[in-house]
Amino acid sequence: MTDSEIPPQPSHESLRSETSDDATTANTAIPNSRMAPSRQSLAKTHSRDQIRERLDQGHRIDYLPDFIYGAIDGTVTTFAVVSGVAGADLSSGIVIVLGLANLVGDGFSMAASNYSGTRVEQQLRQRMRSREAYEIETYPEGEREEVRQIFAGKGFQGEELETVVRVITSDKERWIDTMMTEEMGIGHSQRSPIKAAIATLAAFVVVGFIPLISFVWQAISANGLGDAYLSSVILTAIAFFCVGAVKSRFVDQHWFVSGIETLALGGSAASLAYLVGWSLSGLTAG
């Protein structure tokens, strides 16, 4: 489509007059309407130049979800260790040793798992792409018919349908991309396994260290274990809530609800660990 064929952007006056009519539709289309952009803000981000710039840049790969889930897992597991040791009434030195061992061991394990999973996705994508390229090269008429039926299912028909098929199949890379997306359901973005693993490990270690801060401080200043554990509970609760609030960016949930949900999850895990440590504390006596 050329620039001359792109319809002009609506004026701010017409947008204001249409906003009230579209309000009900917008709220029903997007469940969390408080997070939905207004029609005016959408118009500002959908100018001809901005659309072209976004398409030229391609899809932005975001590793923040890896960081968020690494942070949640790191905080939950480390605080569970801290609570279990505190429940058994062991020394703060043991809390630090077991907590750091958990940070290093579990953090590396989770990062390695994320690396392996992302790597498998990458290899699967490449294998499916190679297979699709082979099928197009070996039996193009059959693959062309697949394109035709895919877009016929989207409502294209007649000469319009044949034009779409002709344009897509005139370029092999475009043809493969289309089949990957429409037939295989595989998108274009490719996440780096190394970056995903680094984001996970960094979050696990950095955020997961929060429950240990008060115990490390205790080792330096020689305060009591009870005070250290209470401080750890407060700091960890804040960390749980903040991580959950950030997590709401990726789900259709209010930030406060998401924060409370994550806090409840972490608190439940810590409570169970504390009860286990308390019930088995007799094994460490003497």
C-alpha positions in Angstrom: 0.0 0.0 0.0 1.4 3.4 -1.0 1.3 6.5 1.1 -1.4 7.9 -1.1 -3.6 4.9 -0.4 -3.3 5.2 3.4 -6.4 7.0 4.8 -5.7 10.3 6.6 -5.5 10.2 10.4 -8.7 11.4 12.2 -8.6 14.8 13.7 -8.6 15.4 17.5 -12.1 16.9 17.2 -13.6 13.8 15.6 -11.7 11.6 18.1 -13.3 13.4 21.0 -16.8 13.0 19.5 -16.3 9.3 18.9 -14.6 8.5 22.2 -17.8 8.4 24.3 -19.6 6.2 21.7 -16.7 3.7 21.7 -16.1 3.6 25.5 -18.4 0.7 26.2 -17.0 -1.3 23.3 -13.4 -0.6 24.4 -14.1 -1.7 28.0 -15.7 -5.0 27.0 -12.9 -5.7 24.5 -10.1 -5.2 27.0 -10.9 -6.8 30.4 -8.7 -4.5 32.5 -9.9 -1.2 31.0 -8.0 0.9 33.5 -4.8 -0.3 31.8 -6.2 0.2 28.3 -4.8 3.2 26.2 -7.4 5.8 25.2 -8.4 6.3 21.6 -6.4 9.5 21.5 -3.2 7.9 22.7 -3.7 5.1 20.2 -4.0 7.6 17.4 -0.8 9.3 18.4 1.1 6.0 18.3 -0.4 4.9 15.0 0.7 7.6 12.7 2.1 6.6 9.3 5.7 7.2 10.3 5.5 5.5 13.7 3.9 2.4 12.2 6.6 2.2 9.5 9.4 2.7 12.2 7.9 -0.1 14.4 7.7 -2.5 11.5 11.2 -1.7 10.3 12.6 -2.4 13.8 10.8 -5.7 14.0 9.5 -7.5 17.1 11.3 -6.5 20.4 12.4 -9.5 22.4 11.8 -8.9 26.1 13.6 -10.9 28.8 11.8 -9.3 31.7 9.5 -12.3 32.1 12.6 -14.5 32.7 13.8 -12.0 35.3 10.4 -11.9 37.0 10.0 -15.6 37.3 13.6 -16.0 38.4 13.1 -13.4 41.1 9.9 -15.1 42.3 11.5 -18.6 42.4 14.7 -17.3 44.0 12.8 -15.4 46.8 10.4 -18.2 47.5 13.1 -21.0 47.8 15.6 -18.9 49.7 13.0 -17.7 52.2 11.7 -21.2 52.6 15.2 -22.3 53.5 15.6 -19.4 56.0 12.2 -20.2 57.5 13.0 -23.9 57.9 16.3 -23.2 59.6 14.7 -20.5 61.8 11.9 -22.9 62.7 14.5 -25.5 63.8 16.1 -22.7 66.0 19.5 -23.1 64.4 22.3 -20.5 64.2 22.4 -17.7 61.8 25.6 -19.1 60.4 23.7 -22.2 59.2 21.0 -19.9 57.7 23.7 -18.1 55.7 25.4 -21.3 54.5 22.2 -23.1 53.4 20.8 -19.9 51.9 23.9 -19.2 49.8 24.1 -22.8 48.8 20.5 -22.6 47.6 21.1 -19.4 45.7 24.1 -20.8 43.8 22.8 -24.3 43.3 19.1 -23.7 42.6 19.9 -20.5 40.7 22.3 -22.3 38.3 19.8 -25.1 37.9 17.0 -22.8 37.0 19.1 -20.9 34.6 20.4 -24.1 33.0 16.8 -25.3 32.6 15.7 -22.0 31.0 18.7 -22.2 28.7 17.9 -25.7 27.7 14.2 -25.0 27.2 14.9 -21.9 25.1 17.5 -23.8 23.1 15.1 -26.5 22.3 12.6 -24.0 21.1 15.3 -22.4 18.9 16.2 -25.8 17.5 12.6 -26.8 16.9 12.0 -23.5 15.0 15.0 -24.1 12.8 14.0 -27.7 12.1 10.5 -26.7 11.2 11.8 -23.9 9.0 14.2 -26.3 7.1 11.3 -28.8 6.6 9.0 -26.1 5.3 11.8 -24.9 2.9 12.3 -28.4 1.6 8.5 -28.9 1.0 8.3 -25.7 -0.9 11.3 -26.6 -3.0 10.1 -30.2 -3.6 6.3 -29.8 -4.0 5.6 -26.1 -4.5 2.1 -26.6 -6.0 1.0 -28.4 -2.8 2.4 -25.7 -0.6 0.8 -23.0 -2.8 -2.6 -24.7 -2.3 -2.0 -24.6 1.5 -1.5 -20.9 1.3 -4.7 -20.6 -0.8 -6.7 -22.5 1.7 -5.3 -20.7 4.7 -6.3 -17.3 3.4 -9.6 -18.6 2.0 -10.3 -19.5 5.6 -9.7 -15.8 6.5 -12.3 -14.6 4.1 -10.3 -13.9 0.9 -11.8 -15.2 -2.3 -11.7 -14.9 -6.1 -9.1 -12.6 -7.6 -8.3 -11.1 -4.3 -7.4 -14.5 -2.9 -5.2 -15.3 -6.0 -3.4 -12.0 -5.6 -2.6 -12.8 -2.0 -1.3 -16.3 -2.9 0.8 -14.9 -5.8 2.4 -12.2 -3.7 3.2 -14.5 -0.8 4.6 -17.3 -3.0 6.7 -15.0 -5.2 9.3 -14.7 -2.5 10.6 -17.9 -0.9 11.6 -16.4 2.5 8.2 -14.6 2.7 6.5 -17.9 1.8 8.4 -19.8 4.5 7.7 -17.1 7.1 4.0 -17.2 6.2 3.8 -21.0 6.5 5.7 -20.9 9.8 3.2 -18.5 11.3 0.0 -19.6 9.7 0.4 -23.3 9.5 2.9 -24.1 12.3 1.8 -21.3 14.7 5.5 -20.3 15.2 6.3 -16.6 15.5 9.2 -14.7 14.0 11.0 -13.7 17.3 13.9 -15.8 18.4 15.0 -15.5 22.1 18.6 -16.0 22.9 19.1 -19.0 25.3 22.1 -17.3 26.9 20.3 -14.0 27.6 17.3 -15.9 29.0 19.6 -17.9 31.3 21.5 -14.8 32.4 18.3 -12.9 33.2 17.0 -15.9 35.2 20.2 -16.4 37.2 20.7 -12.7 37.9 17.2 -12.3 39.2 17.4 -15.5 41.2 20.6 -14.5 42.9 20.0 -10.8 43.4 16.3 -10.9 44.6 16.8 -14.2 46.3 19.5 -12.8 48.5 17.0 -10.4 50.1 15.9 -12.9 52.8 19.5 -13.4 53.8 20.4 -9.7 54.2 19.4 -9.5 57.9 21.3 -12.6 58.8 24.4 -11.4 57.0 24.1 -8.2 59.0 23.6 -10.2 62.2 26.9 -12.1 61.5 28.6 -8.7 61.3 26.9 -7.0 64.3 26.1 -10.1 66.5 22.4 -9.4 66.9 19.9 -12.0 68.0 18.4 -14.6 65.6 14.8 -13.5 66.4 15.4 -10.0 65.3 17.2 -11.2 62.2 14.3 -13.4 61.2 11.7 -10.8 61.8 13.7 -8.4 59.6 14.0 -11.1 57.0 10.2 -11.6 57.0 9.5 -7.9 56.5 12.1 -7.4 53.7 11.0 -10.6 52.0 7.3 -9.6 52.2 8.2 -6.3 50.5 10.2 -8.2 47.8 7.3 -10.6 47.2 4.8 -7.8 46.8 7.1 -5.7 44.5 7.9 -8.6 42.2 4.2 -9.5 42.0 3.3 -5.9 41.2 5.8 -5.9 38.3 4.5 -9.3 37.2 1.1 -7.7 36.6 2.6 -6.1 33.4 2.4 -9.5 31.7 -1.0 -10.6 32.9 -4.5 -9.1 32.9 -4.4 -8.3 36.6 -4.3 -5.2 38.8 -0.8 -4.6 40.2 -2.0 -4.7 43.8 -3.9 -8.0 43.4 -0.8 -9.5 41.7 1.4 -8.3 44.5 -0.8 -9.8 47.2 -1.1 -13.0 45.2 2.7 -13.4 45.0 3.0 -12.4 48.7 0.5 -15.1 49.6 2.3 -17.7 47.5 5.7 -17.0 49.1 4.2 -16.7 52.6 2.6 -20.2 52.2 5.8 -21.8 51.2 7.7 -20.1 54.0 5.0 -21.1 56.6 5.2 -24.8 55.5 9.0 -24.7 55.7 8.9 -23.1 59.1 6.5 -25.7 60.5 8.6 -28.5 59.1 11.7 -27.0 60.7 9.9 -26.5 64.0 8.5 -30.0 64.1 11.9 -31.6 63.4 13.9 -29.2 65.7 14.3 -32.1 68.2 16.5 -33.9 65.7 19.1 -31.1 66.0 19.1 -30.9 69.8 22.3 -31.7 71.6 
